């Protein structure tokens, strides 16, 4: 049970252990997570939290993990006030009929975070279930956390973020109408609208990525930022140029798998300088993407 943002290597280790235990006992593996993220409910005035996965992305990752059941429980202020004993007795035991509970190191739950591993050990005899804790040593060996991954994404270190995740960080959006300036210089771009306001967006700059349109993947380069050469506004946009692609895709969905940050965003003297830089970006992106997917 937990928020499991990113479904990273640490989470994958816990899931692997859970599946093995469940199948060895002839039982079923269950993961319990919450929506919205508890911090968004408990601290609504703090809107700075950005998440690695949208709920849809999290579900998709967990579907591939071998978990038998995924429960997405609505997190509310009322739910946060439930005592640890009520949570274990009424929810885990009566509702889920827990046989073995596996938790991460130093996991806390219940009102005022009163529940922990030792508390669960005391209750496990009373309610006849086993409880296991992923050790601090195991967690430290993995040396990864959702916070570390978010920080890597926010500074544009996509390589590190992907290493921690065990898969490519992705971003999905709908193609909307833009200013079409890219068409005039030979680099038409698809402007993406990212619906989920909590989805983390990498640091401003140019990136190499794979882009999925329909069922096909295309090499792509993209810019995240304000486009200072042609734009006086401060609003951040995500603009994708698909390499060797010429279809009209307005209104369609694109999923990006980030591979590497190419450079910082730069304000050029004019469109000619911008065009020259985009040629260099394209060449670099093609070389990078030749060896990754």
Secondary structure, 3 states (H helix, E strand, C coil): CCCCCCCCHHHHHHHHHHHHHHHHCCCCCEEEEEECCHHHHHCCCCCCCCECCCHHHHHHHHHCCCCCEEEEEECCHHHHCCCHHHHHHHHHHHHCCCCEEEECCCCCECHHHCECHHHHHHHHHHHCCEEEECCHHHHHHHCCCHHHHHHHHHCCCHHHHHHHHCCCCEEEEEEECCCCHHHHCCCCCEEEECCCCCECCCCCEEEEEEEEECCEEEEEEEEEECCCCCCCCCCCEEEEEECCCCCCCCCCEEEEEEEEEEECCCCCCCHHHHHHHHHHHHHHHHHHHCCCC
